Amino acid sequence: MRSEMIYHEQEYDVIMIEREQLITEQEINQNILGIEHANLNYHCCFEVKEYRLFLRECEIVCANGYRAVLQETNQEVLDSEEHVIHSNSVLMIPNTYSGSVVIGRDLICTELEWQTYENKSSCYSYEEVIELIFSQGVLVTTINHSRAMKRVRMNLECGYRTLDKKKDVRCIQKFLRDSFVGDYKEQLL
């Protein structure tokens, strides 16, 4: 699953999720698609609006090539000259996720070694990193970790730490575990 989040009208990548996923495959399979078991690849966009978490849109691709884009389309609003002023095409389904989510914006691509497995970027590869804490879909608090991630990048750039040494990797992982509120297990590096 690949996810994005709109927060303060800015688009962020979802880097880490404390619990397995913001939307479980079971919810998508049974509630949205009406099927029990399927091999799915999906991309979701969430939005935090007025301290609530919403599913804004969801694109699902099944193994056999079936593709579904879940959006709610509202009527287009026309002005007096029959020109389209705006049309709305967002889903905005309330989400009841409880846990923490780390989001990032402005990916820094100066060091290739910062990139990790499965084409996912490390949390410290982003210029802006924010941790959002939710309780039943309500945003409880936010923590800006941008300075801590800059500290990790600087240690790597200056050669104080390297991802080639297990001791340095463990040190970076411990620093990240101590920095974040949520328990992200093996997602930290």
N, C-alpha and C positions, 0 to 999 in steps of 0.2 A: 504494500500500500504506500502510495505517495500522497502527502497531505500538505496543504498550504493553509494559512490563517490570515484573515484580515483583522488587524488590531490597530486601533486609532487611525483608521482609514489608510493604513500602510500594509503592503503585502509581505508576509514572512513565510519562510519555509518552516515546517514542523520538523525539528531536529531529533528530539527525544520525547517519548511518552512514558510516563511512570508505569501505568498499567499497559497491557498489551497494545490496545488501539483505542482511538476515540470512538470509533464505531466498530463493533465486532463483526466478523464475517457472518456470524449467525444472524445478526440483525439485518444485514444486507440481504442474505440469502432468503430468510423466511419473511421478514416484514416488508421489504421493498420489492424483491423479485418474486416472492411466493414459491421458492424452491428450497429444498432442505440441504442438499449437498451440491456444491459446484466449485470448480477450480476458477477463482476470480482474480483478476488484477484490476485494481481500481485506484482512482485519483479523486480525493475529496478536497473541497475548499470549505473551511469553517470561518465563521465571523464572530467576533466578540462585539456585541452591540448592547449598550446600556447594561453592562456587567453580566450579560447572559451569553451563553455559548449556543450558536446555531450552526446547523449544516446548511451551507449556502448553495452548494451544488455537488453532484457526485457523478462521475463517469465510470462505468463498469465495463470491463472487457472480459468475456468468458473465454475459456480455452478453445472453443470451437469457432471463435471469431465474432460471436454475437456481441454487439456493442449497445449499451444503453446510457443515455445522458439524462439524468434526473434533474429537471428544472421545472419551476412553476412559471408559467408565462401569463402575465397580466395583459389586459387590453392596452393598445397603444393610445396615447393621449394626443389628440390632434388640436392644432390651433385653428383660428378662424379661417385661414386660407388652406385648410386641409393638409398642412405640413405636420409631420410627426415631431412632437416635442420630446417625448421620451417613451421608452417601453421598458418594462421591468421583467427580468428573466432569472430571478433567484428563488431558490427553494425555501430557505429560512425555516427549517424544522428545528424546534428546540431540542437540545442535546442535554442529557442528564449526567454527563461524565463527572466523576469525582476523582481527583488526583491532580498531579502536576504535569505540565507540558512545557518543554523548552522550545522557543521559537527563535529563528535567526534571520537577519537581513544583511545584505551587502557582503556576499561571499568574497573572500580574499583568496586569490589564486596565485600568489607569489611563490609559494613553496609547494612543490608536488608531493613532498613527503607528508604534508598535513592531510592529504586525501587518504581515506581508509578504504576498507573492503566494500564490495557491492555498490560502488559509485556513490556512496554516502559520504558526506563531508563531516569532519569532526566539529564538535560544538565550538572549538576555539578557532575555526576557520572563518568565522563570521565576524564582521565589524561590530554589529549590534546583536546581543544575545539577551533574551528576556525569559524568565521563568514565570509561568502563570499557574496559580493554584486555584482549582475549581472544587466546589462542593455542590453536588446535584445540579451541575450546569451553571452555577452562579460563580462569577469571578470573585474570589475572596481577597487575594493579594497578588501583587506582581513584584518581582525582584529583578533588577537590572544587573546582569553578570558581565557586561561588556568590558569593564576594567580588569576583571579576573581573567577573561579570555585573552585580553591583550598581554597580560603578564605571561601566560603560557607561550604565546607567539613570540614574545621578546626573548624568553629563555631558549626557545628553539633557534631563533635567528642568530643570537649571540653565541650559540654553541654550548651553553651551560647545560642543556639537556638535548638528547637525541632520541629518536624513535627506534634506533638500531640497538640500543642497550635495554635489556629487560629491567634493570634497576631504575633507569630514567622513566621508562613507560609506567612502572608501578608508582613512581613518585608523582607523575602527572595524573594518573588515575586517582590516587589518594587525594591530591589537591582538588580535583574535580568533584569527587565524592563529598569532600568536606565543604565545598562551595555551594553545591546544589541542595535544595530542601528535599526534593523527591528522590526516591530510590530507583535509579535507572539501570541497575544491574550491569550487564556487559555492554551497554550502549555508549559508555563514556569515552572510548577511544577507537 
